[in-house]
Amino acid sequence: MLTAPAATGAPLAANRLRDAMAGHEFFNRDSTDPVKLTASTGIAYWEPADAKNGTWEPQLIALAERALRAATLSGPNRLVMLQTS
């Protein structure tokens, strides 16, 4: 979980992971052909002021799930970043 200032580095880290996966050959033990993997990433972050009454955790998790779903539905190797409102 990241606060808004720390979230600025999250896309960079996610893109580095995606690039590392794209540059690596993965093999299934039942085949000699390499398997290509993609990585869709959903990132959710919050402003510290959004943490009202200690109820921000379920909202942030739901937002992260929405971001990941949106990234996955957008196609391979996508990144979606959402902020709490």
C-alpha positions in Angstrom: 0.0 0.0 0.0 1.3 3.4 -1.0 0.5 6.9 -0.1 0.2 9.4 -3.0 3.8 10.7 -2.9 5.3 7.1 -2.8 2.9 6.0 -5.6 4.9 8.0 -8.2 7.5 5.2 -8.3 5.0 2.4 -8.6 4.5 2.6 -12.4 8.3 2.6 -12.9 8.6 -0.6 -10.8 5.7 -2.3 -12.5 7.2 -1.4 -16.0 10.6 -2.7 -15.0 9.0 -6.0 -13.9 7.0 -6.2 -17.1 10.2 -5.5 -19.2 12.1 -8.2 -17.3 9.4 -10.7 -17.9 9.3 -9.8 -21.6 13.0 -10.2 -22.0 13.1 -13.7 -20.3 12.4 -17.0 -21.9 10.1 -19.2 -19.7 9.8 -22.9 -20.4 7.1 -25.3 -19.6 8.5 -28.6 -18.5 6.4 -30.5 -21.1 7.6 -28.4 -24.1 10.9 -27.1 -25.5 9.2 -24.0 -26.9 9.5 -20.9 -24.8 6.4 -19.4 -23.3 5.8 -15.7 -23.6 4.4 -14.0 -20.5 2.7 -10.7 -20.2 2.0 -8.6 -17.1 -1.0 -6.4 -16.6 -0.8 -4.3 -13.4 -3.3 -2.5 -11.3 -2.1 0.1 -8.9 -4.2 1.9 -6.3 -3.1 4.6 -4.0 -4.5 6.9 -1.5 -4.0 10.4 0.0 -3.4 10.3 3.7 -6.4 12.6 4.1 -8.6 9.9 2.6 -8.1 7.7 5.7 -11.2 8.7 7.5 -12.5 6.7 10.4 -10.2 3.7 9.6 -12.4 2.5 6.7 -9.9 3.1 3.9 -8.5 -0.4 3.7 -11.5 -2.1 2.1 -11.9 0.8 -0.3 -8.3 0.7 -1.3 -8.4 -3.0 -1.9 -11.5 -2.7 -4.0 -9.9 0.1 -6.0 -6.8 -2.1 -6.6 -9.1 -4.9 -7.8 -10.8 -2.5 -10.2 -7.5 -1.2 -11.5 -6.2 -4.7 -12.1 -9.5 -5.8 -13.8 -9.3 -2.7 -16.0 -5.7 -3.4 -16.9 -6.4 -7.0 -17.7 -9.4 -6.1 -19.9 -7.4 -3.5 -21.7 -5.1 -6.1 -23.2 -1.6 -7.6 -22.5 1.1 -5.5 -20.8 -1.2 -2.8 -19.5 -0.9 -0.6 -16.4 -3.9 1.1 -14.8 -3.4 3.4 -11.8 -6.3 4.6 -9.7 -6.5 7.0 -6.8 -9.1 7.1 -4.0 -11.5 9.9 -4.3 
